[in-house]
Amino acid sequence: MASENVKKVSMFEKSGYASGDLACNLIYTTVSTYLLFFYTDVYGLSAAAAGTMFLVVRIIDALADPFIGTIVDRTNSKFGRFRPYLLFGAFPLSVLAILCFTTPDFSDTGKLIYAYITYVGLSLTYTTINVPYGALTSAMTRDNQEVVSITSVRMVFANLGGLIVSFFVPLLSAYLGDATGNTALGWQLTMSMLGIIGACLLIFCFKSTKERVTLQKPDEKNKFSDIFEQFRVNRPLVVLSIFFIIIFGVNSISNSVGIYYMTYNVGREDLVKWYGLLGSLPALAILPFIPRINKWLGKRKLLNAALLLNIIGLLAILIIPPSNVFLVLFFRVIAAIGSVTAGGYMWALIPETIEYGEYKTGKRLGGLIYAIIGFFFKFGMALGGIVPGLILDKFGYVAGQVQSPEALTGILITTTVIPVIFLILAMIDINFYNLSEEKYAKVVRELENREKVYLDHINEFKID
């Protein structure tokens, strides 16, 4: 594939690319936010069984990531290397999401087996789409500011998906449950709507994007063992992988426990949708300015400031009486500003690690590196998935009844203290990221020079 050193990507293409993350969030944010609650309070699994299943499924999914990344990097089709996965994975993802929110009339053991099968299937299908989708950024342009811009638009759309899920899923599932007289059916119909819309958006993403950057010379073959070489020479990738573990662990905990905190500690189940909405709403105001903030502060200062803001918001929620609903929601916004800033910006660093890996090894492994990141953020999600279930079970949580003081304490600790500990670890980790703006610019110049030499050689060979 010939290289085209494009400095600007059109807003239409950026929006088309971003629609893919809107699709993924409509489906997978619903799963990560509400599936634990659905399993415990609608489907009928115990908190411990559901939490353990989240850990097992996500470990299986994470272990599959590097293999999927290797397959993606070997793909060579008329649609490109990454885009065909969006086209052919869209509707399988939709169907499996619907099946996850379906309650078959099985025995308790049968229900658990069914939940494992459908959740594993959904997670693996999501990975098969999400790894090439993420890697597609590095194939659209090499320009760092354009990558930050593409990522910012992507994160606006992703958080728009989060807003829709946070606000409308509880509202719609309750409405449809009341209208049909069947709570489980209300959840299934809600997921059906989101799944179909998500599939259509993935196909739109496929049609509106273009792969431009030369990804690998034809005589080079990537292999699974390349992952170990990347970890040996690519320090930015190692630091970013750890960062993803922590941030996705925090986000997974916060998303899954928020519904418990508002329902039982605050005693305002009617505000669950607003609590979720306020967790994503700041993204629409903050993320469009990330490229400008990035120029002003630089990578590490931006991320440290965002993490500190998140910590302040969570500690405030810890000490505020739950009865003071206004302050709870206010500091939910403060925490969310930090969370969406760090969570949005960190994706813009992945193409840097791809470029640096190519600079150090001579191989451009977009699919494999995104799969590595995927492995680690899913490991974080696995921790985030099991922690709430186990803590709630340990503190005596019982679904659908007034909770004991011990259970309420467990919910509060999981909502605030546990995420704060992880965020402090994230601040320590990101200060080891050593790929400065100047160093990255040098890397890109060297890669462009190598690419020019390679293409000149090919052209000379054709002439001869």
C-alpha positions as CSV (number, residue, x, y, z in Angstrom):
1,M,0.0,0.0,0.0
2,A,1.5,3.3,-1.0
3,S,2.1,5.9,1.6
4,E,0.4,9.2,1.5
5,N,1.8,11.6,4.0
6,V,-1.5,13.3,4.8
7,K,-1.3,16.2,7.3
8,K,-5.0,16.9,7.4
9,V,-8.0,14.5,7.7
10,S,-11.4,15.9,6.8
11,M,-13.9,16.4,9.6
12,F,-16.3,14.1,7.7
13,E,-13.8,11.3,7.9
14,K,-13.0,12.1,11.6
15,S,-16.7,11.9,12.4
16,G,-17.1,8.8,10.4
17,Y,-14.3,7.2,12.2
18,A,-15.7,8.4,15.6
19,S,-19.1,6.9,14.8
20,G,-17.4,3.5,15.3
21,D,-16.7,4.3,18.9
22,L,-20.2,5.6,19.3
23,A,-21.4,2.2,18.1
24,C,-19.1,0.3,20.4
25,N,-20.2,2.4,23.4
26,L,-23.9,2.0,22.7
27,I,-23.3,-1.8,23.0
28,Y,-20.4,-2.4,25.3
29,T,-21.0,0.5,27.7
30,T,-24.5,-0.9,28.3
31,V,-22.9,-4.3,29.0
32,S,-20.1,-3.0,31.3
33,T,-22.5,-0.6,33.2
34,Y,-25.7,-2.6,33.5
35,L,-24.9,-6.3,32.9
36,L,-23.8,-7.0,36.5
37,F,-27.0,-5.3,37.8
38,F,-29.0,-7.3,35.2
39,Y,-27.4,-10.6,36.3
40,T,-28.0,-10.0,40.0
41,D,-31.3,-8.2,40.1
42,V,-33.1,-9.4,36.9
43,Y,-31.5,-12.6,35.8
44,G,-31.1,-14.1,39.3
45,L,-27.4,-14.8,39.7
46,S,-25.7,-14.2,43.0
47,A,-23.3,-11.2,43.2
48,A,-20.4,-13.6,43.8
49,A,-21.2,-15.8,40.9
50,A,-21.7,-12.8,38.6
51,G,-18.5,-11.1,39.8
52,T,-16.5,-14.3,39.3
53,M,-17.9,-14.7,35.8
54,F,-16.8,-11.2,34.9
55,L,-13.3,-12.0,35.9
56,V,-13.2,-15.4,34.0
57,V,-14.8,-14.0,30.9
58,R,-12.5,-11.0,30.7
59,I,-9.4,-13.0,31.3
60,I,-10.4,-15.3,28.4
61,D,-11.0,-12.3,26.3
62,A,-7.8,-10.6,27.3
63,L,-5.7,-13.7,26.5
64,A,-7.3,-13.8,23.0
65,D,-6.2,-10.2,22.3
66,P,-2.6,-10.8,21.1
67,F,-3.7,-13.7,18.8
68,I,-6.4,-11.5,17.3
69,G,-3.9,-8.6,16.9
70,T,-1.5,-11.0,15.1
71,I,-4.2,-12.1,12.7
72,V,-5.2,-8.4,12.1
73,D,-1.6,-7.5,11.2
74,R,-1.6,-10.3,8.6
75,T,-4.8,-9.2,6.9
76,N,-4.5,-8.0,3.4
77,S,-7.8,-7.4,1.6
78,K,-9.3,-5.1,-1.0
79,F,-10.8,-3.2,1.9
80,G,-7.5,-2.7,3.7
81,R,-6.0,-4.3,6.8
82,F,-8.4,-3.0,9.5
83,R,-11.6,-1.8,7.9
84,P,-13.1,-5.2,6.9
85,Y,-13.5,-6.2,10.5
86,L,-15.9,-3.3,11.0
87,L,-18.0,-4.5,8.1
88,F,-18.2,-8.2,8.9
89,G,-18.3,-8.0,12.6
90,A,-21.1,-5.4,13.0
91,F,-24.2,-7.6,13.1
92,P,-22.7,-10.6,15.0
93,L,-21.8,-8.1,17.7
94,S,-25.4,-6.8,17.8
95,V,-26.9,-10.3,18.0
96,L,-24.7,-11.5,20.8
97,A,-25.4,-8.3,22.8
98,I,-29.1,-9.0,22.6
99,L,-28.5,-12.6,23.7
100,C,-26.6,-11.4,26.8
101,F,-29.7,-9.5,27.9
102,T,-32.1,-12.5,27.2
103,T,-33.4,-14.6,30.1
104,P,-34.0,-18.2,29.0
105,D,-36.1,-20.5,31.1
106,F,-33.3,-22.7,32.3
107,S,-32.2,-24.1,35.7
108,D,-29.8,-22.1,37.8
109,T,-26.9,-24.0,36.4
110,G,-28.2,-23.7,32.9
111,K,-28.6,-19.9,33.3
112,L,-25.0,-19.6,34.5
113,I,-23.7,-21.7,31.6
114,Y,-25.8,-19.6,29.1
115,A,-24.5,-16.4,30.6
116,Y,-20.9,-17.6,30.3
117,I,-21.4,-18.7,26.6
118,T,-23.1,-15.5,25.5
119,Y,-20.8,-13.1,27.4
120,V,-17.6,-14.9,26.1
121,G,-19.0,-14.7,22.6
122,L,-19.8,-11.1,22.9
123,S,-16.5,-10.2,24.4
124,L,-14.5,-12.0,21.7
125,T,-16.5,-10.5,18.9
126,Y,-16.1,-7.1,20.4
127,T,-12.3,-7.6,20.5
128,T,-12.2,-8.7,16.9
129,I,-13.8,-5.4,16.0
130,N,-12.2,-3.1,18.5
131,V,-8.6,-4.0,17.9
132,P,-8.6,-3.2,14.2
133,Y,-10.8,-0.2,14.9
134,G,-8.3,1.3,17.3
135,A,-5.4,0.5,15.0
136,L,-7.1,2.2,12.1
137,T,-6.1,5.6,13.6
138,S,-2.4,4.9,13.0
139,A,-3.3,4.0,9.3
140,M,-5.1,7.3,8.7
141,T,-2.2,9.7,9.3
142,R,1.2,9.9,11.0
143,D,0.7,13.6,12.1
144,N,0.6,13.7,15.9
145,Q,-1.7,16.7,16.1
146,E,-4.1,15.1,13.6
147,V,-4.0,11.9,15.7
148,V,-4.9,14.0,18.8
149,S,-7.7,15.7,16.8
150,I,-9.1,12.4,15.5
151,T,-8.9,10.9,19.0
152,S,-10.7,14.0,20.5
153,V,-13.6,13.7,18.0
154,R,-13.7,10.0,18.6
155,M,-13.9,10.5,22.4
156,V,-16.7,13.1,22.0
157,F,-18.7,10.5,20.1
158,A,-17.7,7.7,22.5
159,N,-18.9,9.8,25.5
160,L,-22.0,10.7,23.6
161,G,-22.7,7.0,23.5
162,G,-22.0,6.9,27.2
163,L,-24.5,9.7,27.7
164,I,-27.2,7.9,25.8
165,V,-26.5,4.7,27.7
166,S,-26.3,6.4,31.1
167,F,-29.5,8.3,30.7
168,F,-31.8,6.4,28.3
169,V,-31.0,2.8,29.2
170,P,-32.5,2.9,32.7
171,L,-35.4,5.1,31.4
172,L,-36.1,2.9,28.4
173,S,-35.7,-0.4,30.1
174,A,-38.1,0.6,32.9
175,Y,-40.6,2.0,30.4
176,L,-40.6,-1.0,28.2
177,G,-40.6,-3.3,31.3
178,D,-43.7,-1.5,32.6
179,A,-45.4,-1.4,29.2
180,T,-44.9,-5.2,28.7
181,G,-45.3,-6.2,32.3
182,N,-42.0,-8.0,32.0
183,T,-38.8,-6.4,33.4
184,A,-36.5,-8.9,31.6
185,L,-38.2,-8.2,28.3
186,G,-37.8,-4.5,28.8
187,W,-34.0,-5.0,29.1
188,Q,-34.0,-7.3,26.0
189,L,-35.9,-4.8,23.8
190,T,-33.7,-1.9,25.0
191,M,-30.5,-3.8,24.0
192,S,-32.1,-4.8,20.7
193,M,-32.6,-1.1,19.7
194,L,-29.0,-0.2,20.7
195,G,-27.5,-3.3,19.0
196,I,-29.2,-2.5,15.7
197,I,-28.2,1.2,15.8
198,G,-24.6,0.2,16.7
199,A,-24.3,-2.3,13.8
200,C,-25.4,0.4,11.3
201,L,-22.9,2.9,12.8
202,L,-20.0,0.4,12.4
203,I,-20.9,-0.1,8.7
204,F,-20.9,3.7,8.3
205,C,-17.5,3.9,9.9
206,F,-16.2,1.3,7.5
207,K,-17.5,3.3,4.5
208,S,-16.3,6.7,5.5
209,T,-12.7,6.0,6.5
210,K,-9.5,5.4,4.5
211,E,-6.2,3.6,5.2
212,R,-3.2,5.7,4.0
213,V,0.0,4.9,5.8
214,T,2.3,2.2,4.7
215,L,1.9,-0.4,7.4
216,Q,4.5,-3.0,6.6
217,K,6.8,-4.0,3.8
218,P,5.6,-7.1,1.9
219,D,8.6,-9.2,2.7
220,E,8.2,-8.7,6.5
221,K,6.1,-11.3,8.5
222,N,4.9,-10.5,11.9
223,K,4.5,-13.2,14.5
224,F,3.2,-13.7,18.0
225,S,6.7,-13.5,19.5
226,D,7.0,-9.9,18.3
227,I,5.0,-9.0,21.5
228,F,8.0,-9.9,23.7
229,E,10.4,-7.8,21.6
230,Q,8.0,-4.8,21.9
231,F,8.0,-5.1,25.7
232,R,11.8,-5.3,25.6
233,V,12.4,-2.1,23.6
234,N,9.2,-0.1,23.7
235,R,9.1,1.6,27.2
236,P,6.2,4.0,26.3
237,L,4.1,0.9,25.4
238,V,4.9,-0.7,28.8
239,V,4.0,2.5,30.7
240,L,0.8,3.0,28.7
241,S,-0.3,-0.6,29.2
242,I,-0.1,-0.3,32.9
243,F,-2.0,3.0,32.7
244,F,-4.8,1.3,30.8
245,I,-5.1,-1.4,33.3
246,I,-5.6,1.1,36.1
247,I,-7.9,3.5,34.3
248,F,-10.2,0.9,32.9
249,G,-10.2,-0.8,36.3
250,V,-11.4,2.5,37.9
251,N,-13.9,3.1,35.1
252,S,-15.3,-0.4,35.3
253,I,-15.7,-0.2,39.1
254,S,-17.3,3.3,38.9
255,N,-19.7,2.3,36.1
256,S,-20.9,-0.9,37.7
257,V,-21.3,0.3,41.3
258,G,-22.9,3.7,40.5
259,I,-26.3,2.2,40.2
260,Y,-26.0,0.5,43.6
261,Y,-24.7,3.8,45.3
262,M,-27.6,5.9,44.0
263,T,-30.2,3.2,44.6
264,Y,-29.2,2.2,48.2
265,N,-26.9,4.8,49.7
266,V,-28.5,7.9,48.3
267,G,-31.9,6.3,48.2
268,R,-32.8,7.9,44.8
269,E,-33.2,5.2,42.2
270,D,-34.9,7.8,40.1
271,L,-31.6,9.6,39.8
272,V,-29.5,6.7,38.5
273,K,-29.8,8.0,35.0
274,W,-28.7,11.5,36.0
275,Y,-25.8,10.1,38.0
276,G,-24.7,8.2,34.9
277,L,-25.4,11.2,32.6
278,L,-23.2,13.5,34.7
279,G,-20.4,11.0,34.5
280,S,-20.2,11.4,30.7
281,L,-21.7,14.9,30.1
282,P,-18.4,16.8,30.8
283,A,-16.8,15.1,27.8
284,L,-18.8,17.1,25.4
285,A,-17.5,20.3,26.9
286,I,-13.9,19.2,27.6
287,L,-12.8,16.8,24.8
288,P,-13.0,19.3,21.9
289,F,-10.4,21.4,23.7
290,I,-7.9,18.5,24.4
291,P,-5.7,19.3,21.3
292,R,-5.3,22.9,22.6
293,I,-4.7,21.8,26.2
294,N,-2.2,19.2,25.0
295,K,-0.2,22.0,23.2
296,W,-0.3,24.1,26.4
297,L,0.5,21.5,29.1
298,G,2.0,18.6,27.3
299,K,1.3,14.9,27.9
300,R,2.3,14.2,31.5
301,K,1.0,17.5,33.1
302,L,-2.3,17.1,31.3
303,L,-2.8,13.5,32.6
304,N,-1.6,14.3,36.1
305,A,-4.0,17.3,36.4
306,A,-6.9,15.1,35.2
307,L,-6.1,12.3,37.6
308,L,-5.9,14.7,40.5
309,L,-9.2,16.3,39.7
310,N,-10.8,12.8,39.6
311,I,-9.3,12.0,43.0
312,I,-10.6,15.2,44.5
313,G,-14.2,14.5,43.3
314,L,-14.2,11.0,44.6
315,L,-12.8,11.9,48.1
316,A,-15.5,14.6,48.3
317,I,-18.2,12.0,47.6
318,L,-16.7,9.8,50.4
319,I,-17.2,12.5,53.1
320,I,-20.4,14.1,51.8
321,P,-23.6,12.7,53.5
322,P,-25.5,10.8,50.8
323,S,-28.6,12.8,51.7
324,N,-27.0,15.9,50.3
325,V,-27.9,15.0,46.7
326,F,-26.8,18.3,45.2
327,L,-23.2,18.0,46.4
328,V,-23.0,14.3,45.5
329,L,-24.0,15.2,41.9
330,F,-21.7,18.3,41.9
331,F,-18.6,16.3,42.8
332,R,-19.7,13.5,40.5
333,V,-19.2,16.1,37.7
334,I,-15.8,17.2,39.2
335,A,-14.6,13.6,39.2
336,A,-16.0,13.0,35.7
337,I,-14.1,16.0,34.3
338,G,-10.9,14.4,35.4
339,S,-12.0,10.9,34.3
340,V,-13.1,11.8,30.8
341,T,-10.0,13.9,30.2
342,A,-7.5,11.2,31.2
343,G,-9.6,8.5,29.6
344,G,-10.0,10.3,26.4
345,Y,-6.4,11.6,26.0
346,M,-4.7,8.3,26.7
347,W,-6.0,6.8,23.4
348,A,-4.1,9.5,21.5
349,L,-0.8,8.0,22.9
350,I,-1.3,4.6,21.4
351,P,-0.3,5.6,17.8
352,E,2.9,7.1,19.4
353,T,3.8,3.7,20.8
354,I,3.2,2.1,17.3
355,E,5.5,4.7,15.7
356,Y,8.1,4.1,18.4
357,G,7.9,0.4,18.1
358,E,8.4,0.6,14.3
359,Y,11.4,3.0,14.9
360,K,13.0,0.5,17.3
361,T,12.2,-2.8,15.5
362,G,11.5,-1.9,11.8
363,K,8.0,-3.5,12.1
364,R,4.8,-1.5,12.2
365,L,2.5,-3.6,14.3
366,G,-0.7,-1.6,14.7
367,G,-3.0,-4.5,15.3
368,L,-0.6,-6.3,17.7
369,I,0.0,-3.2,19.8
370,Y,-3.6,-2.3,20.0
371,A,-4.2,-6.0,21.0
372,I,-1.5,-5.6,23.7
373,I,-3.3,-2.5,25.0
374,G,-6.6,-4.4,24.7
375,F,-5.2,-7.2,26.8
376,F,-4.2,-4.9,29.6
377,F,-7.3,-2.7,29.6
378,K,-9.4,-5.8,29.7
379,F,-7.3,-7.1,32.6
380,G,-8.2,-3.8,34.3
381,M,-11.9,-4.3,33.4
382,A,-11.6,-7.9,34.8
383,L,-10.4,-6.5,38.1
384,G,-13.0,-3.7,38.0
385,G,-15.7,-6.4,37.2
386,I,-14.9,-8.7,40.1
387,V,-14.1,-6.1,42.8
388,P,-17.6,-4.7,43.2
389,G,-19.2,-8.2,43.2
390,L,-16.8,-9.6,45.8
391,I,-16.9,-6.5,48.0
392,L,-20.7,-6.3,47.9
393,D,-20.9,-10.0,48.8
394,K,-18.3,-9.7,51.6
395,F,-20.2,-6.8,53.2
396,G,-23.5,-8.7,53.0
397,Y,-25.3,-7.1,50.0
398,V,-28.6,-8.8,49.2
399,A,-30.4,-7.8,46.0
400,G,-33.8,-6.0,46.1
401,Q,-34.1,-5.2,49.8
402,V,-33.1,-2.5,52.3
403,Q,-29.4,-2.8,52.8
404,S,-27.6,-3.2,56.2
405,P,-25.2,-0.5,57.3
406,E,-22.3,-2.9,56.5
407,A,-23.6,-3.3,53.0
408,L,-23.9,0.4,52.5
409,T,-20.3,0.9,53.8
410,G,-19.2,-1.7,51.2
411,I,-20.9,0.2,48.4
412,L,-19.4,3.5,49.5
413,I,-15.9,2.1,49.8
414,T,-16.2,0.5,46.3
415,T,-17.5,3.8,44.9
416,T,-14.7,6.1,46.3
417,V,-11.8,4.6,48.2
418,I,-10.9,1.8,45.8
419,P,-10.8,4.0,42.7
420,V,-8.7,6.6,44.5
421,I,-6.1,4.1,45.4
422,F,-5.9,3.0,41.7
423,L,-5.7,6.6,40.5
424,I,-2.7,7.4,42.7
425,L,-1.0,4.4,41.2
426,A,-1.9,5.8,37.7
427,M,-0.2,9.1,38.6
428,I,3.0,7.3,39.6
429,D,3.0,5.2,36.4
430,I,2.4,7.9,33.8
431,N,5.5,9.9,35.1
432,F,7.6,7.1,33.6
433,Y,6.4,7.9,30.1
434,N,9.5,9.1,28.3
435,L,8.3,9.9,24.8
436,S,8.4,13.7,24.8
437,E,7.0,15.8,21.9
438,E,10.5,16.5,20.6
439,K,11.5,12.9,20.8
440,Y,8.4,11.8,19.0
441,A,8.9,14.3,16.2
442,K,12.4,12.9,15.7
443,V,11.0,9.4,15.5
444,V,8.4,10.4,12.8
445,R,11.0,12.1,10.7
446,E,13.2,9.0,10.8
447,L,10.3,6.8,9.8
448,E,9.3,9.0,6.9
449,N,12.9,9.0,5.7
450,R,13.0,5.2,5.8
451,E,9.7,5.0,4.0
452,K,10.9,7.4,1.3
453,V,14.0,5.3,0.8
454,Y,11.9,2.1,0.6
455,L,9.5,3.6,-2.0
456,D,12.3,5.0,-4.1
457,H,13.9,1.6,-4.1
458,I,10.6,0.0,-5.2
459,N,10.2,2.5,-8.0
460,E,13.8,2.0,-9.2
461,F,13.2,-1.8,-9.3
462,K,10.0,-1.3,-11.4
463,I,11.9,1.0,-13.8
464,D,14.8,-1.6,-14.2
